[in-house]
Amino acid sequence: MKKIFLLALVMMSMQSFAQDKKKTKDETFFSKEIESTGYGAITTQYSEFNGRGAIFMGLYGGWMINHRLMIGLGGGGLMNRPDGFNKVGEHDGSNEIQMGYGGLMVEYTFASTKKIHLTTSALIGGGGVSNGHYSPVSNTQATQWRIIDDSGFYIFQPTLNIEMNMTNWFRIAAGGGYRYVTGAEIAGLTNGQMSAPTASLSLKFGLF
């Protein structure tokens, strides 16, 4: 009887020790588990380019950490074609300007569970701008883009948005920001003429 009692006492002590050991964990700087989700967005921006109204379309998306920080990629392009520089010799029209860019996209969401909340984002990367025109290809009905002058550039574009949770997987964001362009060297355009405030509307789809 004493042996049974002692055996039971030992087993209870071992179980209690195991539970205490399980509850006691090493303290670490990064002990919180990371929740991973992700989303993508279609965005439209109204801005200025060389002093005239301009429409930009773009896409961005990536990995969302703990329902707050998104790290991914983004890019966009100039949809309307502003007049370029120098007349085209083979017809009476002017050259046109084309522009596109892309890079790293980071976005932070404040109070993501609220119906209406704020987000702030920044795109940093590079792109290209060209001055040229479409001309016919010999013996065909096709045309090709002929570049008169072009250049690469760097871009930094921060934005602040008001965002609305429409459903669990769909959100709408509207906001404003600024497009900083530097490093471009193209005749007739300065970096300042390619930089301007932006007003944007974004449709976001995914797991938030």
KOLDO-180043 format. One record per residue (C-alpha): residue number from 1; residue in three letters; x, y, z. Coordinates in nm, 4 decimals. Layout:
BEGIN
<r gumi="NUM" lumza="ALA" u="X" v="Y" w="Z"/>
...
//
This chain:
BEGIN
<r gumi="1" lumza="MET" u="0.0000" v="0.0000" w="0.0000"/>
<r gumi="2" lumza="LYS" u="0.2863" v="0.2327" w="0.0880"/>
<r gumi="3" lumza="LYS" u="0.4513" v="0.1591" w="-0.2481"/>
<r gumi="4" lumza="ILE" u="0.1316" v="0.2495" w="-0.4351"/>
<r gumi="5" lumza="PHE" u="0.0978" v="0.5710" w="-0.2346"/>
<r gumi="6" lumza="LEU" u="0.4598" v="0.6685" w="-0.3009"/>
<r gumi="7" lumza="LEU" u="0.4252" v="0.5901" w="-0.6731"/>
<r gumi="8" lumza="ALA" u="0.1129" v="0.8068" w="-0.6993"/>
<r gumi="9" lumza="LEU" u="0.2871" v="1.0905" w="-0.5152"/>
<r gumi="10" lumza="VAL" u="0.5863" v="1.0752" w="-0.7517"/>
<r gumi="11" lumza="MET" u="0.3613" v="1.0771" w="-1.0601"/>
<r gumi="12" lumza="MET" u="0.1656" v="1.3774" w="-0.9301"/>
<r gumi="13" lumza="SER" u="0.4899" v="1.5634" w="-0.8621"/>
<r gumi="14" lumza="MET" u="0.6213" v="1.4900" w="-1.2114"/>
<r gumi="15" lumza="GLN" u="0.2952" v="1.6076" w="-1.3706"/>
<r gumi="16" lumza="SER" u="0.2993" v="1.9299" w="-1.1676"/>
<r gumi="17" lumza="PHE" u="0.6636" v="1.9926" w="-1.2644"/>
<r gumi="18" lumza="ALA" u="0.5868" v="1.9317" w="-1.6319"/>
<r gumi="19" lumza="GLN" u="0.2965" v="2.1785" w="-1.6250"/>
<r gumi="20" lumza="ASP" u="0.5085" v="2.4441" w="-1.4548"/>
<r gumi="21" lumza="LYS" u="0.7859" v="2.3884" w="-1.7077"/>
<r gumi="22" lumza="LYS" u="0.5408" v="2.4231" w="-1.9960"/>
<r gumi="23" lumza="LYS" u="0.4053" v="2.7514" w="-1.8598"/>
<r gumi="24" lumza="THR" u="0.7533" v="2.8934" w="-1.8125"/>
<r gumi="25" lumza="LYS" u="0.8960" v="3.0036" w="-2.1494"/>
<r gumi="26" lumza="ASP" u="1.2169" v="3.1790" w="-2.2368"/>
<r gumi="27" lumza="GLU" u="1.1801" v="3.5545" w="-2.2677"/>
<r gumi="28" lumza="THR" u="1.2616" v="3.6735" w="-2.6212"/>
<r gumi="29" lumza="PHE" u="1.2518" v="4.0002" w="-2.8115"/>
<r gumi="30" lumza="PHE" u="1.0391" v="3.8461" w="-3.0890"/>
<r gumi="31" lumza="SER" u="0.8081" v="3.6107" w="-2.8999"/>
<r gumi="32" lumza="LYS" u="0.4795" v="3.7117" w="-3.0639"/>
<r gumi="33" lumza="GLU" u="0.3565" v="3.4855" w="-3.3413"/>
<r gumi="34" lumza="ILE" u="0.3218" v="3.6460" w="-3.6843"/>
<r gumi="35" lumza="GLU" u="-0.0145" v="3.6334" w="-3.8611"/>
<r gumi="36" lumza="SER" u="0.0275" v="3.6354" w="-4.2382"/>
<r gumi="37" lumza="THR" u="-0.2334" v="3.7531" w="-4.4891"/>
<r gumi="38" lumza="GLY" u="-0.2128" v="3.9403" w="-4.8181"/>
<r gumi="39" lumza="TYR" u="-0.3961" v="4.1540" w="-5.0701"/>
<r gumi="40" lumza="GLY" u="-0.3746" v="4.3239" w="-5.4072"/>
<r gumi="41" lumza="ALA" u="-0.5080" v="4.6581" w="-5.5279"/>
<r gumi="42" lumza="ILE" u="-0.6038" v="4.8404" w="-5.8452"/>
<r gumi="43" lumza="THR" u="-0.5395" v="5.2125" w="-5.8159"/>
<r gumi="44" lumza="THR" u="-0.6217" v="5.5192" w="-6.0246"/>
<r gumi="45" lumza="GLN" u="-0.4466" v="5.8502" w="-5.9697"/>
<r gumi="46" lumza="TYR" u="-0.5258" v="6.1973" w="-6.0938"/>
<r gumi="47" lumza="SER" u="-0.2227" v="6.4233" w="-6.1044"/>
<r gumi="48" lumza="GLU" u="-0.0339" v="6.6720" w="-6.3185"/>
<r gumi="49" lumza="PHE" u="0.2416" v="6.6078" w="-6.5685"/>
<r gumi="50" lumza="ASN" u="0.4304" v="6.8980" w="-6.7233"/>
<r gumi="51" lumza="GLY" u="0.1632" v="7.1367" w="-6.5960"/>
<r gumi="52" lumza="ARG" u="-0.1322" v="6.9460" w="-6.7450"/>
<r gumi="53" lumza="GLY" u="-0.3851" v="6.7028" w="-6.6025"/>
<r gumi="54" lumza="ALA" u="-0.2759" v="6.3394" w="-6.6122"/>
<r gumi="55" lumza="ILE" u="-0.4263" v="5.9988" w="-6.5296"/>
<r gumi="56" lumza="PHE" u="-0.2112" v="5.7186" w="-6.3900"/>
<r gumi="57" lumza="MET" u="-0.3218" v="5.3560" w="-6.3490"/>
<r gumi="58" lumza="GLY" u="-0.1414" v="5.1032" w="-6.1353"/>
<r gumi="59" lumza="LEU" u="-0.1344" v="4.7806" w="-5.9365"/>
<r gumi="60" lumza="TYR" u="0.0215" v="4.6904" w="-5.6043"/>
<r gumi="61" lumza="GLY" u="0.0063" v="4.4170" w="-5.3444"/>
<r gumi="62" lumza="GLY" u="0.1993" v="4.1903" w="-5.1149"/>
<r gumi="63" lumza="TRP" u="0.2346" v="4.0162" w="-4.7810"/>
<r gumi="64" lumza="MET" u="0.0442" v="4.1641" w="-4.4829"/>
<r gumi="65" lumza="ILE" u="0.1931" v="4.1105" w="-4.1364"/>
<r gumi="66" lumza="ASN" u="-0.0326" v="4.1036" w="-3.8261"/>
<r gumi="67" lumza="HIS" u="-0.3137" v="4.2836" w="-4.0151"/>
<r gumi="68" lumza="ARG" u="-0.1089" v="4.6058" w="-4.0195"/>
<r gumi="69" lumza="LEU" u="0.2080" v="4.6145" w="-4.2286"/>
<r gumi="70" lumza="MET" u="0.2083" v="4.5195" w="-4.5987"/>
<r gumi="71" lumza="ILE" u="0.5363" v="4.4686" w="-4.7844"/>
<r gumi="72" lumza="GLY" u="0.5217" v="4.4054" w="-5.1575"/>
<r gumi="73" lumza="LEU" u="0.5585" v="4.5490" w="-5.5053"/>
<r gumi="74" lumza="GLY" u="0.3760" v="4.8185" w="-5.6984"/>
<r gumi="75" lumza="GLY" u="0.3835" v="5.0039" w="-6.0260"/>
<r gumi="76" lumza="GLY" u="0.1939" v="5.2323" w="-6.2578"/>
<r gumi="77" lumza="GLY" u="0.1905" v="5.4161" w="-6.5844"/>
<r gumi="78" lumza="LEU" u="0.0716" v="5.7328" w="-6.7536"/>
<r gumi="79" lumza="MET" u="-0.2531" v="5.6519" w="-6.9353"/>
<r gumi="80" lumza="ASN" u="-0.3178" v="5.9693" w="-7.1328"/>
<r gumi="81" lumza="ARG" u="-0.0373" v="6.0740" w="-7.3636"/>
<r gumi="82" lumza="PRO" u="0.0704" v="6.4354" w="-7.3175"/>
<r gumi="83" lumza="ASP" u="0.2158" v="6.6135" w="-7.6168"/>
<r gumi="84" lumza="GLY" u="0.5868" v="6.5570" w="-7.6560"/>
<r gumi="85" lumza="PHE" u="0.8497" v="6.7805" w="-7.8058"/>
<r gumi="86" lumza="ASN" u="0.9563" v="6.8497" w="-8.1652"/>
<r gumi="87" lumza="LYS" u="0.7295" v="6.7962" w="-8.4625"/>
<r gumi="88" lumza="VAL" u="0.7289" v="6.4608" w="-8.6381"/>
<r gumi="89" lumza="GLY" u="0.8674" v="6.5136" w="-8.9875"/>
<r gumi="90" lumza="GLU" u="0.6633" v="6.2454" w="-9.1623"/>
<r gumi="91" lumza="HIS" u="0.3249" v="6.3846" w="-9.0537"/>
<r gumi="92" lumza="ASP" u="0.1735" v="6.6935" w="-8.8949"/>
<r gumi="93" lumza="GLY" u="0.1261" v="6.5456" w="-8.5475"/>
<r gumi="94" lumza="SER" u="0.3449" v="6.5974" w="-8.2437"/>
<r gumi="95" lumza="ASN" u="0.5460" v="6.3484" w="-8.0487"/>
<r gumi="96" lumza="GLU" u="0.3949" v="6.1978" w="-7.7347"/>
<r gumi="97" lumza="ILE" u="0.5241" v="6.1278" w="-7.3850"/>
<r gumi="98" lumza="GLN" u="0.5076" v="5.7805" w="-7.2299"/>
<r gumi="99" lumza="MET" u="0.5999" v="5.7059" w="-6.8683"/>
<r gumi="100" lumza="GLY" u="0.5987" v="5.4011" w="-6.6392"/>
<r gumi="101" lumza="TYR" u="0.7479" v="5.3063" w="-6.3025"/>
<r gumi="102" lumza="GLY" u="0.7611" v="5.0347" w="-6.0365"/>
<r gumi="103" lumza="GLY" u="0.9326" v="4.9327" w="-5.7148"/>
<r gumi="104" lumza="LEU" u="0.9017" v="4.8382" w="-5.3497"/>
<r gumi="105" lumza="MET" u="0.5626" v="4.9145" w="-5.1926"/>
<r gumi="106" lumza="VAL" u="0.5051" v="4.9433" w="-4.8169"/>
<r gumi="107" lumza="GLU" u="0.1665" v="5.0184" w="-4.6574"/>
<r gumi="108" lumza="TYR" u="0.0649" v="5.0471" w="-4.2905"/>
<r gumi="109" lumza="THR" u="-0.2986" v="5.0164" w="-4.1789"/>
<r gumi="110" lumza="PHE" u="-0.4197" v="5.1807" w="-3.8576"/>
<r gumi="111" lumza="ALA" u="-0.7117" v="5.0139" w="-3.6695"/>
<r gumi="112" lumza="SER" u="-0.7747" v="4.7667" w="-3.9501"/>
<r gumi="113" lumza="THR" u="-1.0887" v="4.6207" w="-3.7863"/>
<r gumi="114" lumza="LYS" u="-1.2722" v="4.9560" w="-3.7818"/>
<r gumi="115" lumza="LYS" u="-1.5173" v="5.0253" w="-4.0656"/>
<r gumi="116" lumza="ILE" u="-1.3368" v="5.3487" w="-4.1511"/>
<r gumi="117" lumza="HIS" u="-0.9672" v="5.3909" w="-4.0768"/>
<r gumi="118" lumza="LEU" u="-0.6411" v="5.5368" w="-4.2071"/>
<r gumi="119" lumza="THR" u="-0.3584" v="5.3868" w="-4.4088"/>
<r gumi="120" lumza="THR" u="-0.0275" v="5.5316" w="-4.5172"/>
<r gumi="121" lumza="SER" u="0.1890" v="5.3956" w="-4.7970"/>
<r gumi="122" lumza="ALA" u="0.5089" v="5.4642" w="-4.9860"/>
<r gumi="123" lumza="LEU" u="0.6455" v="5.3407" w="-5.3174"/>
<r gumi="124" lumza="ILE" u="1.0163" v="5.3704" w="-5.3873"/>
<r gumi="125" lumza="GLY" u="1.1699" v="5.2531" w="-5.7125"/>
<r gumi="126" lumza="GLY" u="1.2456" v="5.3591" w="-6.0652"/>
<r gumi="127" lumza="GLY" u="1.0997" v="5.3949" w="-6.4105"/>
<r gumi="128" lumza="GLY" u="1.1379" v="5.5282" w="-6.7595"/>
<r gumi="129" lumza="VAL" u="1.0056" v="5.8168" w="-6.9676"/>
<r gumi="130" lumza="SER" u="1.0253" v="5.8548" w="-7.3450"/>
<r gumi="131" lumza="ASN" u="0.9430" v="6.1157" w="-7.6086"/>
<r gumi="132" lumza="GLY" u="0.8419" v="5.9607" w="-7.9404"/>
<r gumi="133" lumza="HIS" u="0.5658" v="5.8664" w="-8.1792"/>
<r gumi="134" lumza="TYR" u="0.3975" v="5.5731" w="-8.3498"/>
<r gumi="135" lumza="SER" u="0.4905" v="5.5279" w="-8.7137"/>
<r gumi="136" lumza="PRO" u="0.3716" v="5.2729" w="-8.9715"/>
<r gumi="137" lumza="VAL" u="0.5749" v="4.9611" w="-9.0395"/>
<r gumi="138" lumza="SER" u="0.6635" v="4.9216" w="-9.4084"/>
<r gumi="139" lumza="ASN" u="0.4249" v="4.7031" w="-9.6117"/>
<r gumi="140" lumza="THR" u="0.1970" v="4.6375" w="-9.3105"/>
<r gumi="141" lumza="GLN" u="-0.0897" v="4.8044" w="-9.1281"/>
<r gumi="142" lumza="ALA" u="0.0970" v="4.7822" w="-8.7984"/>
<r gumi="143" lumza="THR" u="0.2674" v="5.0680" w="-8.6176"/>
<r gumi="144" lumza="GLN" u="0.5690" v="5.0793" w="-8.3897"/>
<r gumi="145" lumza="TRP" u="0.6825" v="5.3167" w="-8.1173"/>
<r gumi="146" lumza="ARG" u="0.9812" v="5.5209" w="-8.2285"/>
<r gumi="147" lumza="ILE" u="1.1762" v="5.6876" w="-7.9516"/>
<r gumi="148" lumza="ILE" u="1.3219" v="6.0332" w="-8.0096"/>
<r gumi="149" lumza="ASP" u="1.4604" v="6.0673" w="-7.6575"/>
<r gumi="150" lumza="ASP" u="1.4270" v="5.8682" w="-7.3356"/>
<r gumi="151" lumza="SER" u="1.5602" v="5.8446" w="-6.9825"/>
<r gumi="152" lumza="GLY" u="1.5377" v="5.6442" w="-6.6634"/>
<r gumi="153" lumza="PHE" u="1.4521" v="5.8015" w="-6.3283"/>
<r gumi="154" lumza="TYR" u="1.4021" v="5.7338" w="-5.9572"/>
<r gumi="155" lumza="ILE" u="1.0642" v="5.7757" w="-5.7891"/>
<r gumi="156" lumza="PHE" u="0.9387" v="5.8138" w="-5.4314"/>
<r gumi="157" lumza="GLN" u="0.5630" v="5.8400" w="-5.3798"/>
<r gumi="158" lumza="PRO" u="0.4133" v="5.8638" w="-5.0274"/>
<r gumi="159" lumza="THR" u="0.0347" v="5.8577" w="-4.9815"/>
<r gumi="160" lumza="LEU" u="-0.2160" v="5.9010" w="-4.6947"/>
<r gumi="161" lumza="ASN" u="-0.5575" v="5.7338" w="-4.7368"/>
<r gumi="162" lumza="ILE" u="-0.8979" v="5.7008" w="-4.5743"/>
<r gumi="163" lumza="GLU" u="-1.0065" v="5.3375" w="-4.6106"/>
<r gumi="164" lumza="MET" u="-1.3488" v="5.1708" w="-4.5783"/>
<r gumi="165" lumza="ASN" u="-1.4121" v="4.8015" w="-4.5067"/>
<r gumi="166" lumza="MET" u="-1.6867" v="4.7044" w="-4.7536"/>
<r gumi="167" lumza="THR" u="-1.6680" v="4.3262" w="-4.6902"/>
<r gumi="168" lumza="ASN" u="-1.4192" v="4.0890" w="-4.5287"/>
<r gumi="169" lumza="TRP" u="-1.2295" v="4.0679" w="-4.8581"/>
<r gumi="170" lumza="PHE" u="-1.2947" v="4.4061" w="-5.0272"/>
<r gumi="171" lumza="ARG" u="-1.1900" v="4.7565" w="-4.9249"/>
<r gumi="172" lumza="ILE" u="-1.1970" v="5.1007" w="-5.0883"/>
<r gumi="173" lumza="ALA" u="-0.9333" v="5.3649" w="-5.0164"/>
<r gumi="174" lumza="ALA" u="-0.9170" v="5.7293" w="-5.1234"/>
<r gumi="175" lumza="GLY" u="-0.6351" v="5.9670" w="-5.0491"/>
<r gumi="176" lumza="GLY" u="-0.3647" v="6.2027" w="-5.1569"/>
<r gumi="177" lumza="GLY" u="0.0101" v="6.2124" w="-5.1828"/>
<r gumi="178" lumza="TYR" u="0.3005" v="6.3389" w="-5.3868"/>
<r gumi="179" lumza="ARG" u="0.5093" v="6.1939" w="-5.6696"/>
<r gumi="180" lumza="TYR" u="0.8790" v="6.2824" w="-5.6387"/>
<r gumi="181" lumza="VAL" u="1.0829" v="6.2160" w="-5.9542"/>
<r gumi="182" lumza="THR" u="1.4591" v="6.2602" w="-5.9746"/>
<r gumi="183" lumza="GLY" u="1.7432" v="6.1543" w="-6.2011"/>
<r gumi="184" lumza="ALA" u="1.5610" v="6.1986" w="-6.5337"/>
<r gumi="185" lumza="GLU" u="1.7563" v="6.3512" w="-6.8220"/>
<r gumi="186" lumza="ILE" u="1.5271" v="6.4028" w="-7.1202"/>
<r gumi="187" lumza="ALA" u="1.5109" v="6.7044" w="-7.3500"/>
<r gumi="188" lumza="GLY" u="1.2162" v="6.9334" w="-7.2809"/>
<r gumi="189" lumza="LEU" u="1.1223" v="6.7872" w="-6.9403"/>
<r gumi="190" lumza="THR" u="1.2573" v="6.8528" w="-6.5927"/>
<r gumi="191" lumza="ASN" u="1.2248" v="6.6392" w="-6.2813"/>
<r gumi="192" lumza="GLY" u="1.0045" v="6.9109" w="-6.1332"/>
<r gumi="193" lumza="GLN" u="0.7638" v="6.8945" w="-6.4284"/>
<r gumi="194" lumza="MET" u="0.7246" v="6.5197" w="-6.3726"/>
<r gumi="195" lumza="SER" u="0.6727" v="6.5610" w="-5.9957"/>
<r gumi="196" lumza="ALA" u="0.3301" v="6.6633" w="-5.8653"/>
<r gumi="197" lumza="PRO" u="0.0597" v="6.6072" w="-5.6007"/>
<r gumi="198" lumza="THR" u="-0.1638" v="6.3025" w="-5.6524"/>
<r gumi="199" lumza="ALA" u="-0.5254" v="6.2143" w="-5.5687"/>
<r gumi="200" lumza="SER" u="-0.5937" v="5.8411" w="-5.5718"/>
<r gumi="201" lumza="LEU" u="-0.8763" v="5.5871" w="-5.5535"/>
<r gumi="202" lumza="SER" u="-0.7891" v="5.2214" w="-5.4840"/>
<r gumi="203" lumza="LEU" u="-0.9920" v="4.8990" w="-5.4880"/>
<r gumi="204" lumza="LYS" u="-0.8322" v="4.6357" w="-5.2623"/>
<r gumi="205" lumza="PHE" u="-0.9035" v="4.2615" w="-5.2653"/>
<r gumi="206" lumza="GLY" u="-0.7660" v="3.9902" w="-5.0396"/>
<r gumi="207" lumza="LEU" u="-0.7320" v="3.8653" w="-4.6829"/>
<r gumi="208" lumza="PHE" u="-0.6833" v="4.1540" w="-4.4447"/>
//
